Amino acid sequence: MGGTGGVPRVRLPAAYRAAARRSARVTVAAGAGFYLFLYGFGSAEAAIYALFAAVSLAGLSHIPGTGRQRAAVVARLLPVSLVLITVGTYLSVQTWTATTGMLVIGFALAFSAVGGPRPAGAAPGLQLMYILPSFPPYDPGSLGSRLAGAAVGIVFLVLAERFLLPDPPTVPYRELAARAADCARRCAEELTEPPYAITDRTLQEAQAASTALRSSQVPEAERPAGPSVRDRGLTHTGLATRTLLARLTAPPQPNPGPAESGLGPAVLRAVRDTALETADRLRGRAPDAGDAHAELLRARTAMAAGPDAGASPAALRRHAAMLELADAALAMSTAAAIAVRGRAGAAQAAPGRFWYAQKRAPQLWWRRMAGHASARSVCFQNAVRISMALAAARVIAGVDTLPHGFWVLLATLTLTRTTVRQTRSTVRVALTGTLIGALIVAGLFTLVGTNIAVYAAVLPPLMLFAFTLGPVKGVGWAQALFTLVVALAFAQLAPATWQLAEFRLLAVLTGSAIGAVFGLLAWPRGAQDELRRSMAVLLRGAAENVVATTAQLAAGGVRAPVTAAPGHRSLMHSLVMAEAAYAQFQSEPRAWPPATPARIRRARQAPMNLPARTARRTGRRP
């Protein structure tokens, strides 16, 4: 901290800086569309759609990435948003049609989270695009104004994301994989020269490069989590590179020199050249010929003939380690070619390991969705929970004709969590924040009355403040400030009294109650149960594959991959289910207290004390 003239320079924390940049973009896009239509063209209908289109896709949604990346995603969501507004407008005339549409569309949008972080982040905003026209006025004749307002609001948001206050750049996953391949090249090079060992510095760099490829360490926007060929190839590249680094940094001991290693040096040199070729390919500099890959394949084929007869156990271990190195490097090279060139880079891909290489995009999307279309998938559970809660909220808002029923569904959408425990705590904080915001709104409306100029002047700085503090301070602050934002926006559309704050509080109370009920009825424990079940299935399937493979080798046969364990789904599908459950489990609050040194000591002593406790309960000697 420093400054000029004795005045210290205060630097905001990174979370506040990121939220402030995002808030500025939302405020400019939403405010520009709102004021343009309301005061420029006198269209309240278009103004409210311009406001909420920008707020939904930038304030409610959490699309990861830099401004350029988010702008591209939002631009692609423009036609989807217009279709959802059109469908919602025509289905809103009858409660049963609007509810049916909410059930189907709500499920489809929530289930789209299986496509990766960007579809998952955009889903809440797209939900709002259908929810917004589902309430009075039921006027299909105003569809043109609604579409115009939403389109302008989204276009303004695209421009703001692209040009206003750009975010710091991130390192692409391809570059991270290229850096890891460079580390693998250095490791292989050091193993081919005296003293045939990896230096401490190179070892540390390799470990750091491997860790940087872990999904938890990669920015969400850079994770290759989509179902496309290139995303799958990039994911496979990272996995194969990490495997190669692990094999290189833990060679069999003692490490042999060139005189006693047979084909070892040739394989290591080929691995070195393949790693260099892979790094260049990932950076767009390598030719498509793949000469190093072909050389490594020849060296691996020669080594696969087997070690010399009567080889010692140490020599056999080194031979197996070299084969593992070659296999990992070949997988890395092939996956990198697929990641860079798509299906065109799959000429050397084995059909089993690289099953996705020749598939078209619709086939891969269908496989991803079909794999999660099960009650055992946490993505399916989340989609069912939120769609049923939104449909119930639409029925209650339509049958009881609640004023501002849109807010009921908005509260249900934003406050429903994956566990009943998390939903309960969220609702309690949200209601407190909404109550505080409603009291402030009631006092403001009582003092200002119908002076619209005051509301018009206060709304932009209030939006900037709300969208900066809300994401950082939590759901209580977000609900309190958003209550102020929507109240000042609606006060400019029609004369408002302090009862608007009452309606807002009633709507949030109703929506949060619906979310709490469905959080209790639909998989209330979230991913905790599914994680245990999916891990059990995964371990059982893996064990059966190990037994089957070992039996084939012991019988003198050639190992054949076991694609499906008897009585179970494929091992790959089990892995996908376990990974999805674990990812959600990491985002949920724990049902047990955090580990402390005292609890860890008690847990370690528990097995030692178990016989004594059993003896006290049964009366028998341990």
C-alpha positions in Angstrom: 0.0 0.0 0.0 1.4 3.3 -1.0 0.4 6.7 -2.5 1.4 10.2 -3.2 1.4 13.1 -0.8 1.2 10.9 2.3 -2.2 9.5 1.2 -2.3 5.7 1.3 -3.5 4.0 -1.9 -6.2 1.5 -1.1 -6.5 -1.5 -3.5 -9.8 -3.4 -3.5 -9.8 -7.1 -3.0 -9.9 -9.2 -6.2 -13.5 -10.3 -5.5 -14.7 -6.7 -5.3 -12.8 -5.6 -8.4 -14.3 -8.5 -10.5 -17.8 -7.8 -9.1 -17.4 -4.0 -9.8 -16.4 -4.7 -13.4 -19.3 -7.0 -13.9 -21.7 -4.6 -12.2 -20.6 -1.8 -14.5 -21.4 -3.9 -17.6 -24.8 -5.0 -16.3 -25.7 -1.4 -15.2 -24.7 0.1 -18.6 -26.5 -2.5 -20.7 -29.6 -2.8 -18.6 -29.9 1.0 -17.9 -29.3 1.9 -21.5 -32.1 -0.3 -22.8 -34.5 0.6 -20.1 -34.2 4.3 -20.4 -34.0 4.2 -24.2 -37.4 2.5 -24.5 -39.1 4.1 -21.5 -38.2 7.7 -22.1 -37.1 7.6 -25.7 -39.9 5.6 -27.3 -42.4 5.6 -24.5 -42.7 1.8 -24.4 -42.9 0.4 -20.9 -43.2 -3.2 -22.2 -40.0 -3.0 -24.2 -38.2 -1.2 -21.4 -38.9 -3.9 -18.8 -37.8 -6.6 -21.2 -34.6 -4.7 -22.1 -33.8 -4.3 -18.4 -34.4 -8.0 -17.4 -32.8 -9.4 -20.5 -29.5 -7.8 -19.5 -29.9 -8.5 -15.8 -30.9 -12.2 -16.4 -27.9 -13.1 -18.6 -25.3 -11.1 -16.7 -26.6 -10.6 -13.1 -28.6 -13.8 -12.6 -26.5 -16.0 -14.8 -22.9 -16.8 -14.0 -21.3 -17.4 -17.5 -17.6 -18.0 -16.9 -14.9 -16.5 -19.0 -13.4 -13.2 -20.0 -15.4 -10.4 -21.5 -14.7 -11.6 -25.1 -15.8 -15.2 -24.2 -19.0 -14.1 -22.4 -19.9 -11.8 -25.3 -19.7 -14.7 -27.7 -21.8 -16.9 -25.5 -24.5 -14.2 -24.9 -24.6 -13.5 -28.7 -25.4 -17.2 -29.3 -28.1 -17.1 -26.6 -29.9 -14.2 -28.3 -32.1 -16.4 -30.6 -32.7 -18.8 -27.8 -34.0 -16.0 -25.6 -36.3 -14.7 -28.3 -37.8 -18.2 -28.8 -38.3 -18.6 -25.1 -40.1 -15.2 -24.8 -42.3 -16.1 -27.8 -43.3 -19.5 -26.3 -43.9 -18.0 -22.9 -46.1 -15.2 -24.3 -48.4 -17.6 -26.2 -48.5 -20.2 -23.4 -49.2 -17.7 -20.6 -52.9 -17.2 -21.6 -53.9 -20.3 -19.7 -52.4 -21.3 -16.3 -52.2 -25.0 -17.3 -50.4 -24.3 -20.6 -48.0 -21.9 -18.8 -47.4 -24.5 -16.1 -46.8 -27.4 -18.5 -44.4 -25.2 -20.5 -42.6 -24.3 -17.2 -42.3 -27.9 -16.3 -40.9 -29.0 -19.7 -38.7 -25.9 -20.5 -37.5 -25.6 -16.9 -36.3 -29.2 -17.0 -34.7 -28.9 -20.4 -32.8 -25.7 -19.4 -31.7 -27.0 -16.1 -30.6 -30.4 -17.6 -28.5 -28.5 -20.2 -25.9 -28.2 -17.4 -24.5 -31.5 -18.5 -23.0 -29.6 -21.5 -20.4 -27.9 -19.3 -19.9 -24.7 -17.3 -21.2 -22.3 -19.9 -24.6 -23.9 -20.5 -24.9 -24.5 -16.7 -24.1 -20.8 -16.0 -26.6 -19.5 -18.6 -29.5 -21.8 -17.6 -30.9 -19.5 -14.8 -31.0 -16.5 -17.1 -32.7 -18.4 -19.8 -35.2 -19.7 -17.3 -36.1 -16.1 -16.6 -36.6 -15.4 -20.3 -39.5 -17.9 -20.2 -40.8 -16.8 -16.8 -41.0 -13.1 -17.6 -43.8 -13.3 -20.2 -45.7 -15.9 -18.2 -47.6 -13.3 -16.2 -50.0 -10.4 -16.9 -50.6 -8.7 -19.1 -51.6 -11.7 -21.3 -51.2 -9.8 -24.5 -49.7 -11.7 -27.5 -50.2 -8.5 -29.5 -47.3 -7.0 -27.5 -44.9 -9.7 -28.6 -43.1 -7.4 -31.0 -42.3 -4.9 -28.2 -41.1 -7.6 -25.9 -38.8 -9.1 -28.5 -37.5 -5.7 -29.5 -36.7 -4.8 -25.9 -35.0 -8.1 -25.1 -33.0 -8.0 -28.3 -31.7 -4.5 -27.7 -30.9 -5.3 -24.0 -28.9 -8.4 -25.1 -27.1 -6.6 -27.8 -26.2 -3.8 -25.4 -24.9 -6.6 -23.0 -22.8 -8.1 -25.7 -21.2 -4.8 -26.5 -20.6 -4.1 -22.8 -19.1 -7.5 -22.2 -16.8 -7.1 -25.2 -15.6 -3.6 -24.8 -16.3 -2.3 -21.3 -13.7 -2.9 -18.5 -12.2 -6.1 -19.8 -11.2 -8.8 -17.4 -7.6 -9.9 -16.9 -6.7 -12.6 -19.5 -6.5 -16.3 -18.4 -4.2 -19.0 -19.6 -5.9 -21.3 -22.0 -6.0 -25.0 -21.2 -4.1 -25.8 -24.5 -1.2 -23.6 -23.2 -1.3 -25.3 -19.9 -1.1 -28.7 -21.6 1.7 -27.4 -23.8 3.7 -26.3 -20.8 3.2 -29.7 -19.2 4.4 -31.4 -22.4 7.5 -29.1 -22.3 8.2 -30.4 -18.8 7.8 -34.0 -20.0 10.3 -33.3 -22.7 12.9 -32.0 -20.2 12.3 -34.9 -17.9 12.9 -37.4 -20.8 15.9 -35.5 -22.0 17.5 -35.6 -18.5 16.8 -39.4 -18.3 18.8 -40.0 -21.5 22.0 -38.3 -20.3 24.3 -38.9 -17.3 23.6 -39.2 -14.4 20.2 -40.5 -15.9 18.2 -38.7 -13.2 15.8 -35.8 -13.1 17.1 -32.7 -11.3 15.2 -31.3 -8.3 14.2 -28.2 -10.3 12.8 -30.1 -13.2 11.0 -32.4 -10.8 9.3 -29.4 -9.1 8.4 -27.9 -12.4 6.8 -31.1 -13.6 4.8 -31.5 -10.4 3.6 -27.9 -10.7 2.7 -28.4 -14.4 0.8 -31.5 -13.6 -1.1 -29.8 -10.8 -2.0 -26.9 -13.1 -3.9 -29.3 -15.3 -6.2 -30.4 -12.6 -9.8 -29.2 -13.1 -9.9 -27.6 -9.7 -6.9 -25.4 -10.6 -8.1 -24.4 -14.0 -10.4 -21.3 -14.5 -13.9 -22.5 -15.1 -14.1 -20.9 -18.5 -11.0 -22.8 -19.6 -12.0 -26.2 -18.5 -12.6 -28.5 -21.5 -15.8 -29.9 -20.0 -18.1 -29.9 -23.1 -19.1 -33.0 -25.1 -17.5 -31.9 -28.4 -14.7 -33.9 -30.0 -12.2 -31.1 -29.4 -13.1 -30.7 -25.7 -12.9 -34.4 -25.1 -9.6 -34.5 -26.9 -8.2 -31.7 -24.8 -9.4 -33.3 -21.6 -7.7 -36.6 -22.8 -4.6 -34.6 -23.6 -4.4 -33.3 -20.0 -5.0 -36.7 -18.5 -2.4 -38.4 -20.7 0.2 -35.7 -20.0 -0.3 -35.9 -16.3 0.1 -39.7 -16.6 3.3 -39.3 -18.6 4.7 -36.8 -16.0 3.9 -39.2 -13.2 5.7 -42.0 -15.0 8.7 -39.9 -15.9 9.2 -38.5 -12.4 8.9 -41.9 -10.7 11.1 -44.2 -12.8 12.1 -47.7 -11.6 15.1 -47.7 -9.3 17.9 -48.0 -9.8 17.8 -46.0 -13.0 19.8 -47.8 -15.7 22.5 -46.3 -17.9 22.5 -46.8 -21.7 24.6 -49.9 -21.5 22.1 -51.9 -19.5 18.8 -50.5 -20.6 18.4 -52.1 -24.0 15.8 -50.2 -26.0 15.2 -47.8 -23.1 17.2 -44.9 -24.5 15.5 -45.2 -27.9 12.1 -45.0 -26.2 13.1 -42.1 -24.0 14.4 -40.2 -27.0 11.2 -40.9 -28.9 9.2 -39.8 -25.9 11.2 -36.6 -25.7 10.6 -35.8 -29.4 6.9 -36.7 -29.1 6.5 -34.3 -26.2 8.2 -31.5 -28.1 6.0 -32.2 -31.2 2.9 -32.2 -28.9 3.8 -28.9 -27.3 4.3 -27.4 -30.7 1.0 -28.8 -32.1 -0.9 -27.4 -29.1 0.6 -24.0 -29.8 -0.3 -24.3 -33.5 3.3 -24.6 -34.7 3.7 -28.4 -35.5 3.2 -30.0 -38.9 0.5 -32.6 -39.3 2.9 -35.3 -40.3 3.5 -36.5 -36.8 7.0 -37.9 -37.4 7.9 -38.1 -33.7 4.7 -40.0 -33.0 5.5 -42.5 -35.7 9.0 -43.0 -34.4 7.7 -43.6 -30.9 5.2 -46.1 -32.2 8.0 -48.1 -33.9 10.1 -48.0 -30.8 7.2 -49.1 -28.7 6.4 -52.0 -31.1 10.0 -53.2 -30.9 10.0 -53.1 -27.1 6.6 -54.9 -27.0 8.3 -58.0 -28.3 9.3 -58.6 -24.7 12.5 -58.6 -22.6 15.4 -61.0 -23.1 14.9 -64.5 -21.7 16.1 -64.8 -18.1 15.8 -61.1 -17.5 16.0 -60.1 -13.8 13.0 -58.8 -11.9 14.5 -55.3 -12.0 14.9 -55.5 -15.8 11.3 -56.6 -16.1 10.2 -53.7 -14.0 12.2 -51.3 -16.2 10.8 -52.9 -19.3 7.2 -52.4 -18.1 7.9 -48.9 -17.0 9.2 -48.0 -20.5 6.1 -49.5 -22.1 4.0 -47.3 -19.8 6.0 -44.3 -20.8 5.5 -45.0 -24.5 1.8 -45.7 -24.1 1.2 -42.4 -22.2 3.2 -40.4 -24.7 1.3 -41.9 -27.6 -2.0 -41.2 -26.0 -0.9 -37.6 -25.3 0.2 -37.1 -28.9 -3.0 -38.6 -30.4 -5.3 -36.7 -28.0 -3.5 -33.4 -28.8 -4.0 -34.0 -32.5 -7.7 -34.5 -31.9 -7.9 -31.5 -29.7 -6.3 -29.2 -32.3 -7.8 -30.7 -35.6 -11.0 -32.3 -34.4 -12.1 -35.4 -36.3 -9.5 -34.7 -38.9 -6.8 -35.4 -36.3 -8.2 -38.9 -35.5 -6.3 -40.9 -38.2 -4.1 -42.6 -35.7 -6.7 -42.9 -32.9 -7.4 -46.3 -31.5 -11.2 -47.0 -31.6 -11.4 -48.1 -27.9 -9.4 -45.5 -26.1 -10.5 -42.7 -28.5 -14.0 -43.8 -29.1 -15.2 -40.3 -29.4 -12.8 -39.3 -32.2 -15.0 -40.2 -35.2 -18.3 -39.2 -33.6 -20.3 -36.2 -34.8 -21.4 -33.4 -32.5 -25.1 -34.6 -32.2 -24.0 -38.1 -31.3 -21.7 -36.8 -28.6 -24.4 -34.5 -27.2 -26.9 -37.4 -27.2 -24.4 -39.7 -25.5 -23.8 -37.1 -22.8 -27.5 -36.5 -22.2 -28.4 -40.2 -22.3 -25.7 -40.9 -19.8 -27.2 -38.5 -17.3 -30.9 -39.4 -18.0 -31.1 -41.4 -14.9 -32.4 -40.9 -11.4 -28.9 -41.6 -10.2 -27.4 -38.5 -11.9 -27.2 -35.4 -9.8 -27.8 -33.3 -13.0 -31.1 -35.1 -13.6 -32.0 -34.7 -9.9 -31.3 -31.0 -10.0 -33.4 -30.5 -13.2 -36.3 -32.4 -11.8 -36.2 -30.4 -8.5 -36.1 -27.0 -10.0 -38.6 -27.7 -12.8 -41.2 -29.1 -10.3 -40.6 -26.2 -8.0 -41.1 -23.6 -10.8 -44.2 -25.4 -12.1 -45.7 -25.4 -8.6 -44.9 -21.7 -8.2 -46.5 -21.0 -11.5 -49.7 -22.8 -10.5 -49.9 -21.0 -7.1 -49.2 -17.6 -8.7 -51.7 -18.2 -11.5 -54.5 -19.7 -9.4 -54.2 -17.2 -6.5 -53.6 -14.3 -8.9 -50.8 -13.0 -6.7 -49.7 -9.5 -7.5 -46.3 -9.5 -9.2 -46.4 -13.3 -9.5 -43.2 -13.0 -11.5 -41.3 -12.3 -8.3 -42.6 -15.6 -6.9 -40.9 -17.7 -9.6 -37.8 -15.5 -9.5 -37.5 -16.2 -5.7 -38.0 -19.9 -6.3 -35.4 -19.9 -9.1 -32.7 -18.1 -7.1 -33.3 -19.5 -3.6 -33.7 -23.3 -4.3 -30.5 -25.2 -3.5 -29.4 -28.8 -4.0 -29.8 -29.8 -0.3 -32.6 -29.0 2.1 -30.1 -27.8 4.7 -28.6 -25.3 2.3 -32.0 -24.2 1.1 -33.2 -23.6 4.6 -30.2 -21.5 5.6 -30.4 -19.6 2.3 -34.1 -18.8 2.7 -33.6 -17.5 6.2 -31.0 -15.1 5.2 -32.9 -14.1 2.0 -36.1 -13.3 3.9 -34.1 -11.2 6.4 -32.5 -9.3 3.5 -35.8 -8.9 1.7 -37.5 -7.6 4.8 -34.8 -4.9 5.3 -35.0 -4.0 1.6 -38.9 -3.8 1.8 -38.7 -1.5 4.8 -36.3 0.8 3.0 -38.6 0.8 -0.1 -41.7 1.6 2.0 -39.9 4.5 3.6 -38.6 5.8 0.3 -42.0 5.7 -1.4 -43.6 7.4 1.6 -41.0 10.3 1.4 -40.7 10.7 -2.4 -44.2 9.7 -3.5 -44.7 9.8 -7.2 -41.6 11.9 -8.1 -40.4 9.7 -11.0 -37.3 11.9 -11.6 -35.9 10.9 -8.3 -36.3 7.2 -9.0 -34.8 7.6 -12.5 -31.8 9.4 -11.1 -31.2 6.9 -8.2 -31.7 3.7 -10.2 -28.3 3.5 -12.1 -26.0 4.1 -9.1 -28.2 1.8 -7.0 -27.8 -1.0 -9.7 -24.0 -0.4 -9.7 -23.9 -0.7 -5.9 -26.3 -3.7 -5.8 -24.5 -5.8 -8.4 -21.2 -5.1 -6.8 -22.0 -6.0 -3.2 -24.6 -8.6 -3.8 -22.3 -11.3 -5.3 -19.6 -10.7 -2.7 -21.6 -10.1 0.5 -24.0 -13.0 0.0 -27.7 -13.8 -0.6 -29.0 -11.5 2.2 -27.4 -8.4 0.8 -28.3 -9.5 -2.8 -32.0 -9.8 -1.9 -32.1 -6.5 0.0 -30.5 -4.6 -2.8 -32.3 -6.3 -5.6 -35.6 -5.5 -3.8 -34.6 -1.8 -4.0 -33.6 -2.2 -7.7 -36.9 -3.8 -8.9 -39.0 -1.4 -6.8 -37.4 1.7 -8.3 -37.7 0.2 -11.8 -41.4 -0.6 -11.4 -42.0 2.8 -9.8 -41.1 4.4 -13.1 -43.5 2.2 -15.0 -46.6 3.0 -13.0 -47.5 4.9 -9.8 -46.3 2.9 -6.8 -47.0 3.0 -3.1 -45.4 1.4 -0.1 -47.6 -1.7 -0.8 -45.2 -2.6 -3.6 -42.6 -3.5 -0.9 -45.3 -5.6 0.8 -46.0 -7.5 -2.5 -42.2 -8.1 -2.9 -41.9 -9.5 0.6 -45.0 -11.7 0.1 -43.6 -13.0 -3.3 -40.2 -13.9 -1.8 -41.8 -15.6 1.1 -44.1 -17.6 -1.2 -41.3 -18.5 -3.6 -38.8 -19.5 -0.9 -41.4 -21.7 0.8 -42.0 -23.5 -2.4 -38.3 -24.0 -2.9 -37.9 -25.3 0.6 -40.8 -27.8 0.2 -39.3 -29.2 -3.0 -35.9 -29.2 -1.6 -37.2 -31.4 1.1 -39.2 -33.7 -1.2 -36.7 -34.2 -4.0 -33.4 -35.6 -3.0 -33.0 -33.5 0.2 -29.4 -34.7 0.8 -28.2 -33.5 -2.5 -25.1 -35.3 -3.8 -24.1 -36.9 -0.5 -26.0 -40.2 -1.1 -25.3 -40.3 -4.8 -21.5 -39.8 -4.1 -21.5 -42.9 -1.9 -23.5 -44.9 -4.3 -21.7 -43.9 -7.5 -18.3 -44.5 -5.8 -19.4 -47.9 -4.7 -20.5 -48.8 -8.2 -17.2 -47.4 -9.7 -15.0 -49.4 -7.3 -17.0 -52.5 -7.8 -16.8 -52.2 -11.6 -13.1 -51.4 -11.5 -12.5 -54.5 -9.2 -14.4 -56.7 -11.7 -12.3 -55.4 -14.6 -9.1 -56.1 -12.7 -10.2 -59.6 -11.9 -11.2 -60.3 -15.5 -8.0 -58.9 -16.9 -5.8 -60.7 -14.4 -7.6 -64.0 -15.2 -6.9 -63.6 -18.9 -3.2 -62.8 -18.4 -2.8 -65.7 -15.9 -4.4 -68.1 -18.4 -1.8 -67.0 -21.0 -4.2 -65.0 -23.1 -4.0 -61.5 -24.5 -5.6 -58.8 -22.4 -8.9 -57.7 -23.9 -10.5 -54.5 -22.6 -13.7 -55.2 -20.5 -16.2 -52.6 -21.6 -19.0 -53.6 -19.3 -18.7 -55.4 -16.0 -21.3 -58.2 -15.4 -24.5 -56.8 -14.0 -23.3 -53.1 -14.1 -23.2 -50.2 -16.5 -19.9 -49.5 -18.2 -16.9 -48.5 -16.1 -16.6 -45.2 -18.0 -20.3 -44.3 -17.3 -19.7 -45.1 -13.6 -16.7 -42.7 -13.6 -18.8 -39.9 -15.1 -21.5 -40.4 -12.5 -19.0 -40.4 -9.7 -17.2 -37.3 -11.0 -20.5 -35.4 -11.4 -21.6 -36.3 -7.9 -18.2 -35.3 -6.4 -18.2 -32.0 -8.2 -21.6 -31.1 -6.8 -20.7 -32.5 -3.4 -17.7 -30.1 -3.2 -20.1 -27.1 -3.6 -22.5 -28.2 -0.9 -22.2 -27.5 2.8 -21.0 -30.4 4.9 -23.3 -32.2 7.2 -20.5 -32.7 9.7 -18.2 -30.2 11.4 -14.9 -29.4 9.8 -11.8 -31.5 10.7 -9.7 -30.1 13.5 -6.5 -31.6 15.0 -8.5 -32.8 18.0 -11.1 -34.5 15.9 -8.4 -36.1 13.7 -6.7 -37.5 16.7 -10.0 -38.9 18.0 -10.7 -40.5 14.6 -7.3 -42.1 14.5 -7.7 -43.5 18.0 -11.3 -44.8 17.3 -10.3 -48.1 15.7 -7.9 -48.8 18.5 -10.7 -48.3 21.1 -13.3 -50.3 19.1 -12.6 -53.7 20.8 -12.9 -52.2 24.2 -16.2 -50.4 23.4 -17.5 -53.6 21.9 -16.5 -55.6 25.1 -18.3 -53.1 27.3 -21.5 -53.3 25.3 -21.5 -57.1 25.0 -19.9 -58.1 28.3 -17.3 -60.2 26.5 -13.6 -59.8 26.7 -12.0 -58.1 23.6 
